[in-house]
């Protein structure tokens, strides 16, 4: 997960999706939301209001870009970049 000032980028590998009985080719937005929310909570990051999600499936997994408006973040919220 990479956290940016106005959002985040998440990549789930095919293996990670398979553990949840999902595939990149058939993943729906409804199925993706619990994965995204769980990952943000697990990393200790708040779930931003009015979250916009872009999904980019590919053979090795799926990439999500999460975006929110900067003014929607609390003034005391500091985000860092993490590479995993």
Gaussian input, Z-matrix of N, CA and C with variables (Angstrom, degrees):
# hf/3-21g

backbone

0 1
 N
 C     1     B1
 C     2     B2     1     A1
 N     3     B3     2     A2     1     D1
 C     4     B4     3     A3     2     D2
 C     5     B5     4     A4     3     D3
 N     6     B6     5     A5     4     D4
 C     7     B7     6     A6     5     D5
 C     8     B8     7     A7     6     D6
 N     9     B9     8     A8     7     D7
 C    10    B10     9     A9     8     D8
 C    11    B11    10    A10     9     D9
 N    12    B12    11    A11    10    D10
 C    13    B13    12    A12    11    D11
 C    14    B14    13    A13    12    D12
 N    15    B15    14    A14    13    D13
 C    16    B16    15    A15    14    D14
 C    17    B17    16    A16    15    D15
 N    18    B18    17    A17    16    D16
 C    19    B19    18    A18    17    D17
 C    20    B20    19    A19    18    D18
 N    21    B21    20    A20    19    D19
 C    22    B22    21    A21    20    D20
 C    23    B23    22    A22    21    D21
 N    24    B24    23    A23    22    D22
 C    25    B25    24    A24    23    D23
 C    26    B26    25    A25    24    D24
 N    27    B27    26    A26    25    D25
 C    28    B28    27    A27    26    D26
 C    29    B29    28    A28    27    D27
 N    30    B30    29    A29    28    D28
 C    31    B31    30    A30    29    D29
 C    32    B32    31    A31    30    D30
 N    33    B33    32    A32    31    D31
 C    34    B34    33    A33    32    D32
 C    35    B35    34    A34    33    D33
 N    36    B36    35    A35    34    D34
 C    37    B37    36    A36    35    D35
 C    38    B38    37    A37    36    D36
 N    39    B39    38    A38    37    D37
 C    40    B40    39    A39    38    D38
 C    41    B41    40    A40    39    D39
 N    42    B42    41    A41    40    D40
 C    43    B43    42    A42    41    D41
 C    44    B44    43    A43    42    D42
 N    45    B45    44    A44    43    D43
 C    46    B46    45    A45    44    D44
 C    47    B47    46    A46    45    D45
 N    48    B48    47    A47    46    D46
 C    49    B49    48    A48    47    D47
 C    50    B50    49    A49    48    D48
 N    51    B51    50    A50    49    D49
 C    52    B52    51    A51    50    D50
 C    53    B53    52    A52    51    D51
 N    54    B54    53    A53    52    D52
 C    55    B55    54    A54    53    D53
 C    56    B56    55    A55    54    D54
 N    57    B57    56    A56    55    D55
 C    58    B58    57    A57    56    D56
 C    59    B59    58    A58    57    D57
 N    60    B60    59    A59    58    D58
 C    61    B61    60    A60    59    D59
 C    62    B62    61    A61    60    D60
 N    63    B63    62    A62    61    D61
 C    64    B64    63    A63    62    D62
 C    65    B65    64    A64    63    D63
 N    66    B66    65    A65    64    D64
 C    67    B67    66    A66    65    D65
 C    68    B68    67    A67    66    D66
 N    69    B69    68    A68    67    D67
 C    70    B70    69    A69    68    D68
 C    71    B71    70    A70    69    D69
 N    72    B72    71    A71    70    D70
 C    73    B73    72    A72    71    D71
 C    74    B74    73    A73    72    D72
 N    75    B75    74    A74    73    D73
 C    76    B76    75    A75    74    D74
 C    77    B77    76    A76    75    D75
 N    78    B78    77    A77    76    D76
 C    79    B79    78    A78    77    D77
 C    80    B80    79    A79    78    D78
 N    81    B81    80    A80    79    D79
 C    82    B82    81    A81    80    D80
 C    83    B83    82    A82    81    D81
 N    84    B84    83    A83    82    D82
 C    85    B85    84    A84    83    D83
 C    86    B86    85    A85    84    D84
 N    87    B87    86    A86    85    D85
 C    88    B88    87    A87    86    D86
 C    89    B89    88    A88    87    D87
 N    90    B90    89    A89    88    D88
 C    91    B91    90    A90    89    D89
 C    92    B92    91    A91    90    D90
 N    93    B93    92    A92    91    D91
 C    94    B94    93    A93    92    D92
 C    95    B95    94    A94    93    D93
 N    96    B96    95    A95    94    D94
 C    97    B97    96    A96    95    D95
 C    98    B98    97    A97    96    D96
 N    99    B99    98    A98    97    D97
 C   100   B100    99    A99    98    D98
 C   101   B101   100   A100    99    D99
 N   102   B102   101   A101   100   D100
 C   103   B103   102   A102   101   D101
 C   104   B104   103   A103   102   D102
 N   105   B105   104   A104   103   D103
 C   106   B106   105   A105   104   D104
 C   107   B107   106   A106   105   D105
 N   108   B108   107   A107   106   D106
 C   109   B109   108   A108   107   D107
 C   110   B110   109   A109   108   D108
 N   111   B111   110   A110   109   D109
 C   112   B112   111   A111   110   D110
 C   113   B113   112   A112   111   D111
 N   114   B114   113   A113   112   D112
 C   115   B115   114   A114   113   D113
 C   116   B116   115   A115   114   D114
 N   117   B117   116   A116   115   D115
 C   118   B118   117   A117   116   D116
 C   119   B119   118   A118   117   D117
 N   120   B120   119   A119   118   D118
 C   121   B121   120   A120   119   D119
 C   122   B122   121   A121   120   D120
 N   123   B123   122   A122   121   D121
 C   124   B124   123   A123   122   D122
 C   125   B125   124   A124   123   D123
 N   126   B126   125   A125   124   D124
 C   127   B127   126   A126   125   D125
 C   128   B128   127   A127   126   D126
 N   129   B129   128   A128   127   D127
 C   130   B130   129   A129   128   D128
 C   131   B131   130   A130   129   D129
 N   132   B132   131   A131   130   D130
 C   133   B133   132   A132   131   D131
 C   134   B134   133   A133   132   D132
 N   135   B135   134   A134   133   D133
 C   136   B136   135   A135   134   D134
 C   137   B137   136   A136   135   D135
 N   138   B138   137   A137   136   D136
 C   139   B139   138   A138   137   D137
 C   140   B140   139   A139   138   D138
 N   141   B141   140   A140   139   D139
 C   142   B142   141   A141   140   D140
 C   143   B143   142   A142   141   D141
 N   144   B144   143   A143   142   D142
 C   145   B145   144   A144   143   D143
 C   146   B146   145   A145   144   D144
 N   147   B147   146   A146   145   D145
 C   148   B148   147   A147   146   D146
 C   149   B149   148   A148   147   D147
 N   150   B150   149   A149   148   D148
 C   151   B151   150   A150   149   D149
 C   152   B152   151   A151   150   D150
 N   153   B153   152   A152   151   D151
 C   154   B154   153   A153   152   D152
 C   155   B155   154   A154   153   D153
 N   156   B156   155   A155   154   D154
 C   157   B157   156   A156   155   D155
 C   158   B158   157   A157   156   D156
 N   159   B159   158   A158   157   D157
 C   160   B160   159   A159   158   D158
 C   161   B161   160   A160   159   D159
 N   162   B162   161   A161   160   D160
 C   163   B163   162   A162   161   D161
 C   164   B164   163   A163   162   D162
 N   165   B165   164   A164   163   D163
 C   166   B166   165   A165   164   D164
 C   167   B167   166   A166   165   D165
 N   168   B168   167   A167   166   D166
 C   169   B169   168   A168   167   D167
 C   170   B170   169   A169   168   D168
 N   171   B171   170   A170   169   D169
 C   172   B172   171   A171   170   D170
 C   173   B173   172   A172   171   D171
 N   174   B174   173   A173   172   D172
 C   175   B175   174   A174   173   D173
 C   176   B176   175   A175   174   D174
 N   177   B177   176   A176   175   D175
 C   178   B178   177   A177   176   D176
 C   179   B179   178   A178   177   D177
 N   180   B180   179   A179   178   D178
 C   181   B181   180   A180   179   D179
 C   182   B182   181   A181   180   D180
 N   183   B183   182   A182   181   D181
 C   184   B184   183   A183   182   D182
 C   185   B185   184   A184   183   D183
 N   186   B186   185   A185   184   D184
 C   187   B187   186   A186   185   D185
 C   188   B188   187   A187   186   D186
 N   189   B189   188   A188   187   D187
 C   190   B190   189   A189   188   D188
 C   191   B191   190   A190   189   D189
 N   192   B192   191   A191   190   D190
 C   193   B193   192   A192   191   D191
 C   194   B194   193   A193   192   D192
 N   195   B195   194   A194   193   D193
 C   196   B196   195   A195   194   D194
 C   197   B197   196   A196   195   D195
 N   198   B198   197   A197   196   D196
 C   199   B199   198   A198   197   D197
 C   200   B200   199   A199   198   D198
 N   201   B201   200   A200   199   D199
 C   202   B202   201   A201   200   D200
 C   203   B203   202   A202   201   D201
 N   204   B204   203   A203   202   D202
 C   205   B205   204   A204   203   D203
 C   206   B206   205   A205   204   D204
 N   207   B207   206   A206   205   D205
 C   208   B208   207   A207   206   D206
 C   209   B209   208   A208   207   D207
 N   210   B210   209   A209   208   D208
 C   211   B211   210   A210   209   D209
 C   212   B212   211   A211   210   D210
 N   213   B213   212   A212   211   D211
 C   214   B214   213   A213   212   D212
 C   215   B215   214   A214   213   D213
 N   216   B216   215   A215   214   D214
 C   217   B217   216   A216   215   D215
 C   218   B218   217   A217   216   D216
 N   219   B219   218   A218   217   D217
 C   220   B220   219   A219   218   D218
 C   221   B221   220   A220   219   D219
 N   222   B222   221   A221   220   D220
 C   223   B223   222   A222   221   D221
 C   224   B224   223   A223   222   D222
 N   225   B225   224   A224   223   D223
 C   226   B226   225   A225   224   D224
 C   227   B227   226   A226   225   D225
 N   228   B228   227   A227   226   D226
 C   229   B229   228   A228   227   D227
 C   230   B230   229   A229   228   D228
 N   231   B231   230   A230   229   D229
 C   232   B232   231   A231   230   D230
 C   233   B233   232   A232   231   D231
 N   234   B234   233   A233   232   D232
 C   235   B235   234   A234   233   D233
 C   236   B236   235   A235   234   D234
 N   237   B237   236   A236   235   D235
 C   238   B238   237   A237   236   D236
 C   239   B239   238   A238   237   D237
 N   240   B240   239   A239   238   D238
 C   241   B241   240   A240   239   D239
 C   242   B242   241   A241   240   D240
 N   243   B243   242   A242   241   D241
 C   244   B244   243   A243   242   D242
 C   245   B245   244   A244   243   D243
 N   246   B246   245   A245   244   D244
 C   247   B247   246   A246   245   D245
 C   248   B248   247   A247   246   D246
 N   249   B249   248   A248   247   D247
 C   250   B250   249   A249   248   D248
 C   251   B251   250   A250   249   D249

   B1=1.4470
   B2=1.5167
   B3=1.3039
   B4=1.4631
   B5=1.5174
   B6=1.3224
   B7=1.4526
   B8=1.5202
   B9=1.3213
   B10=1.4595
   B11=1.5222
   B12=1.3090
   B13=1.4619
   B14=1.5264
   B15=1.3027
   B16=1.4596
   B17=1.5184
   B18=1.3153
   B19=1.4488
   B20=1.5132
   B21=1.3264
   B22=1.4584
   B23=1.5164
   B24=1.3138
   B25=1.4653
   B26=1.5215
   B27=1.3243
   B28=1.4601
   B29=1.5171
   B30=1.3223
   B31=1.4527
   B32=1.5180
   B33=1.3328
   B34=1.4561
   B35=1.5183
   B36=1.3253
   B37=1.4590
   B38=1.5203
   B39=1.3114
   B40=1.4578
   B41=1.5385
   B42=1.3357
   B43=1.4651
   B44=1.5298
   B45=1.3317
   B46=1.4684
   B47=1.5252
   B48=1.3118
   B49=1.4625
   B50=1.5274
   B51=1.3382
   B52=1.4703
   B53=1.5261
   B54=1.3400
   B55=1.4634
   B56=1.5268
   B57=1.3186
   B58=1.4743
   B59=1.5297
   B60=1.3324
   B61=1.4688
   B62=1.5302
   B63=1.3388
   B64=1.4618
   B65=1.5188
   B66=1.3319
   B67=1.4598
   B68=1.5290
   B69=1.3336
   B70=1.4659
   B71=1.5273
   B72=1.3167
   B73=1.4800
   B74=1.5246
   B75=1.3310
   B76=1.4704
   B77=1.5231
   B78=1.3330
   B79=1.4604
   B80=1.5209
   B81=1.3241
   B82=1.4668
   B83=1.5318
   B84=1.3191
   B85=1.4641
   B86=1.5237
   B87=1.3144
   B88=1.4654
   B89=1.5334
   B90=1.3187
   B91=1.4622
   B92=1.5294
   B93=1.3282
   B94=1.4617
   B95=1.5277
   B96=1.3121
   B97=1.4708
   B98=1.5263
   B99=1.3336
   B100=1.4727
   B101=1.5274
   B102=1.3273
   B103=1.4656
   B104=1.5233
   B105=1.3195
   B106=1.4630
   B107=1.5240
   B108=1.3389
   B109=1.4574
   B110=1.5262
   B111=1.3235
   B112=1.4638
   B113=1.5336
   B114=1.3152
   B115=1.4651
   B116=1.5246
   B117=1.3193
   B118=1.4710
   B119=1.5214
   B120=1.3465
   B121=1.4629
   B122=1.5289
   B123=1.3299
   B124=1.4624
   B125=1.5404
   B126=1.3338
   B127=1.4650
   B128=1.5273
   B129=1.3374
   B130=1.4520
   B131=1.5094
   B132=1.3326
   B133=1.4663
   B134=1.5196
   B135=1.3251
   B136=1.4623
   B137=1.5234
   B138=1.3110
   B139=1.4593
   B140=1.5236
   B141=1.3347
   B142=1.4668
   B143=1.5308
   B144=1.3213
   B145=1.4660
   B146=1.5193
   B147=1.2974
   B148=1.4729
   B149=1.5294
   B150=1.2981
   B151=1.4578
   B152=1.5311
   B153=1.3176
   B154=1.4656
   B155=1.5237
   B156=1.3324
   B157=1.4624
   B158=1.5248
   B159=1.3231
   B160=1.4726
   B161=1.5212
   B162=1.3147
   B163=1.4603
   B164=1.5253
   B165=1.3393
   B166=1.4533
   B167=1.5261
   B168=1.3495
   B169=1.4609
   B170=1.5223
   B171=1.3183
   B172=1.4531
   B173=1.5241
   B174=1.3238
   B175=1.4591
   B176=1.5349
   B177=1.3372
   B178=1.4609
   B179=1.5241
   B180=1.3197
   B181=1.4592
   B182=1.5130
   B183=1.3192
   B184=1.4602
   B185=1.5317
   B186=1.3317
   B187=1.4513
   B188=1.5187
   B189=1.3249
   B190=1.4598
   B191=1.5142
   B192=1.3207
   B193=1.4500
   B194=1.5216
   B195=1.3030
   B196=1.4605
   B197=1.5119
   B198=1.3110
   B199=1.4587
   B200=1.5175
   B201=1.3157
   B202=1.4539
   B203=1.5231
   B204=1.3039
   B205=1.4562
   B206=1.5204
   B207=1.3167
   B208=1.4628
   B209=1.5239
   B210=1.3133
   B211=1.4644
   B212=1.5266
   B213=1.3562
   B214=1.4567
   B215=1.5295
   B216=1.3420
   B217=1.4614
   B218=1.5235
   B219=1.3328
   B220=1.4677
   B221=1.5309
   B222=1.3220
   B223=1.4636
   B224=1.5251
   B225=1.3342
   B226=1.4601
   B227=1.5284
   B228=1.3103
   B229=1.4695
   B230=1.5266
   B231=1.3286
   B232=1.4541
   B233=1.5273
   B234=1.2988
   B235=1.4491
   B236=1.5240
   B237=1.3034
   B238=1.4607
   B239=1.5245
   B240=1.3039
   B241=1.4516
   B242=1.5197
   B243=1.3357
   B244=1.4573
   B245=1.5071
   B246=1.3129
   B247=1.4518
   B248=1.5125
   B249=1.3327
   B250=1.4688
   B251=1.4904
   A1=107.66
   A2=116.36
   A3=123.90
   A4=107.54
   A5=116.63
   A6=121.81
   A7=108.17
   A8=116.03
   A9=122.28
   A10=108.66
   A11=117.09
   A12=120.22
   A13=112.51
   A14=117.96
   A15=119.74
   A16=112.85
   A17=118.54
   A18=118.90
   A19=112.06
   A20=115.38
   A21=120.98
   A22=109.46
   A23=114.57
   A24=121.49
   A25=106.85
   A26=116.19
   A27=122.23
   A28=108.81
   A29=116.66
   A30=120.40
   A31=108.14
   A32=115.88
   A33=122.32
   A34=107.43
   A35=116.63
   A36=120.57
   A37=110.08
   A38=115.51
   A39=121.03
   A40=109.76
   A41=116.42
   A42=121.50
   A43=110.76
   A44=117.34
   A45=120.90
   A46=110.98
   A47=116.59
   A48=120.28
   A49=110.87
   A50=116.56
   A51=120.62
   A52=111.04
   A53=117.19
   A54=120.73
   A55=111.28
   A56=116.39
   A57=121.93
   A58=111.19
   A59=116.75
   A60=123.34
   A61=111.92
   A62=116.01
   A63=122.61
   A64=109.41
   A65=116.43
   A66=122.38
   A67=108.48
   A68=117.66
   A69=119.79
   A70=112.50
   A71=116.03
   A72=120.24
   A73=112.99
   A74=117.49
   A75=119.60
   A76=113.40
   A77=117.94
   A78=121.84
   A79=110.69
   A80=115.86
   A81=120.77
   A82=109.45
   A83=116.32
   A84=121.09
   A85=110.14
   A86=116.63
   A87=121.96
   A88=110.76
   A89=117.38
   A90=121.92
   A91=111.99
   A92=117.20
   A93=121.52
   A94=112.68
   A95=118.02
   A96=120.57
   A97=113.29
   A98=120.46
   A99=118.67
   A100=112.66
   A101=118.16
   A102=121.16
   A103=110.90
   A104=116.36
   A105=121.90
   A106=110.57
   A107=117.50
   A108=121.14
   A109=111.35
   A110=117.34
   A111=121.58
   A112=110.35
   A113=116.92
   A114=121.43
   A115=111.21
   A116=117.36
   A117=120.41
   A118=111.11
   A119=117.33
   A120=120.52
   A121=111.07
   A122=116.05
   A123=121.50
   A124=111.04
   A125=116.34
   A126=121.29
   A127=112.60
   A128=116.53
   A129=120.57
   A130=114.58
   A131=117.41
   A132=121.58
   A133=109.50
   A134=117.26
   A135=119.80
   A136=111.12
   A137=115.90
   A138=120.61
   A139=106.26
   A140=116.43
   A141=119.21
   A142=111.98
   A143=116.10
   A144=119.38
   A145=110.28
   A146=116.21
   A147=122.55
   A148=112.01
   A149=115.19
   A150=121.84
   A151=110.46
   A152=115.55
   A153=122.00
   A154=107.53
   A155=116.73
   A156=121.52
   A157=109.57
   A158=115.48
   A159=122.15
   A160=107.09
   A161=117.03
   A162=122.66
   A163=110.26
   A164=116.14
   A165=121.73
   A166=109.47
   A167=117.24
   A168=119.67
   A169=110.89
   A170=115.53
   A171=121.64
   A172=107.27
   A173=119.89
   A174=121.38
   A175=115.21
   A176=118.51
   A177=121.07
   A178=113.68
   A179=117.53
   A180=120.79
   A181=111.14
   A182=115.52
   A183=120.28
   A184=109.29
   A185=115.48
   A186=122.93
   A187=108.32
   A188=115.76
   A189=121.24
   A190=108.96
   A191=116.72
   A192=122.33
   A193=106.16
   A194=116.18
   A195=122.36
   A196=107.05
   A197=116.09
   A198=119.81
   A199=109.63
   A200=114.77
   A201=121.24
   A202=107.49
   A203=115.69
   A204=118.90
   A205=108.77
   A206=117.40
   A207=122.29
   A208=111.43
   A209=118.08
   A210=120.42
   A211=112.08
   A212=118.12
   A213=121.05
   A214=112.63
   A215=117.74
   A216=121.24
   A217=109.52
   A218=116.88
   A219=119.21
   A220=110.39
   A221=117.20
   A222=120.86
   A223=112.42
   A224=118.44
   A225=121.01
   A226=112.32
   A227=117.78
   A228=122.43
   A229=109.47
   A230=116.58
   A231=121.82
   A232=108.49
   A233=117.14
   A234=122.22
   A235=109.67
   A236=116.36
   A237=120.75
   A238=109.81
   A239=115.59
   A240=120.92
   A241=107.97
   A242=116.04
   A243=121.61
   A244=108.88
   A245=117.09
   A246=121.46
   A247=108.31
   A248=115.45
   A249=118.62
   A250=111.16
   D1=134.45
   D2=171.66
   D3=-116.74
   D4=129.79
   D5=178.99
   D6=-106.31
   D7=129.88
   D8=178.90
   D9=-114.41
   D10=172.63
   D11=-178.52
   D12=-62.44
   D13=-28.67
   D14=-178.94
   D15=-121.30
   D16=22.54
   D17=177.92
   D18=162.58
   D19=-154.42
   D20=-176.89
   D21=-155.06
   D22=162.01
   D23=172.97
   D24=-123.60
   D25=127.52
   D26=178.79
   D27=-121.87
   D28=137.68
   D29=174.50
   D30=-125.59
   D31=124.32
   D32=175.20
   D33=-107.77
   D34=124.40
   D35=178.93
   D36=-73.07
   D37=163.98
   D38=177.13
   D39=-57.77
   D40=-38.92
   D41=-179.87
   D42=-64.94
   D43=-42.88
   D44=177.87
   D45=-63.71
   D46=-40.88
   D47=178.28
   D48=-66.88
   D49=-39.79
   D50=-179.60
   D51=-61.10
   D52=-34.47
   D53=177.86
   D54=-61.49
   D55=-26.67
   D56=177.09
   D57=-99.53
   D58=12.36
   D59=-179.94
   D60=61.09
   D61=41.35
   D62=179.86
   D63=-126.83
   D64=159.48
   D65=174.16
   D66=-131.64
   D67=152.63
   D68=179.79
   D69=-59.49
   D70=-34.85
   D71=-175.38
   D72=-70.94
   D73=-28.11
   D74=-174.56
   D75=-113.42
   D76=0.76
   D77=-176.96
   D78=-61.92
   D79=127.49
   D80=178.11
   D81=-102.58
   D82=163.78
   D83=177.50
   D84=-59.97
   D85=-39.76
   D86=179.28
   D87=-60.04
   D88=-40.26
   D89=178.81
   D90=-75.01
   D91=-31.03
   D92=-176.31
   D93=-74.26
   D94=-34.36
   D95=-175.27
   D96=-56.33
   D97=-48.17
   D98=178.39
   D99=-60.58
   D100=-37.43
   D101=177.60
   D102=-63.02
   D103=-46.24
   D104=-178.94
   D105=-64.33
   D106=-48.11
   D107=-178.99
   D108=-63.70
   D109=-41.28
   D110=178.38
   D111=-61.52
   D112=-43.36
   D113=-179.32
   D114=-64.63
   D115=-43.87
   D116=178.31
   D117=-63.74
   D118=-44.39
   D119=179.11
   D120=-63.22
   D121=-43.13
   D122=-179.24
   D123=-61.82
   D124=-34.56
   D125=179.06
   D126=-83.03
   D127=-3.41
   D128=179.15
   D129=78.05
   D130=21.40
   D131=179.33
   D132=-103.81
   D133=137.91
   D134=178.90
   D135=-67.05
   D136=151.24
   D137=174.59
   D138=-82.93
   D139=113.51
   D140=-175.06
   D141=-67.90
   D142=149.32
   D143=174.25
   D144=-69.90
   D145=154.84
   D146=177.77
   D147=48.43
   D148=53.20
   D149=-178.42
   D150=-75.69
   D151=128.87
   D152=175.30
   D153=-104.41
   D154=128.09
   D155=-175.89
   D156=-118.66
   D157=128.46
   D158=173.55
   D159=-113.40
   D160=133.27
   D161=-175.72
   D162=-115.60
   D163=132.19
   D164=179.70
   D165=-131.23
   D166=88.76
   D167=178.42
   D168=-73.55
   D169=148.61
   D170=175.43
   D171=-150.77
   D172=169.73
   D173=-172.24
   D174=-57.45
   D175=-27.82
   D176=-176.33
   D177=-95.20
   D178=-4.11
   D179=-179.39
   D180=158.89
   D181=-151.02
   D182=-179.88
   D183=-142.12
   D184=137.25
   D185=178.55
   D186=-106.75
   D187=131.76
   D188=176.00
   D189=-116.41
   D190=133.78
   D191=168.88
   D192=-106.55
   D193=123.78
   D194=178.32
   D195=-108.43
   D196=133.40
   D197=-176.16
   D198=-136.69
   D199=140.83
   D200=172.90
   D201=-141.57
   D202=161.72
   D203=178.18
   D204=-77.80
   D205=140.92
   D206=-177.72
   D207=-57.99
   D208=-36.74
   D209=-178.09
   D210=-69.56
   D211=-12.52
   D212=176.82
   D213=-81.80
   D214=-13.35
   D215=-179.58
   D216=-84.01
   D217=142.25
   D218=176.90
   D219=-62.18
   D220=149.21
   D221=-176.00
   D222=-65.18
   D223=-23.18
   D224=-179.68
   D225=-98.03
   D226=16.21
   D227=-178.53
   D228=-93.05
   D229=120.93
   D230=178.11
   D231=-116.76
   D232=131.50
   D233=-177.48
   D234=-113.34
   D235=146.49
   D236=178.02
   D237=-125.16
   D238=162.54
   D239=178.92
   D240=-96.23
   D241=130.93
   D242=-179.87
   D243=-128.18
   D244=134.06
   D245=177.50
   D246=-109.18
   D247=132.08
   D248=178.82
   D249=-131.28

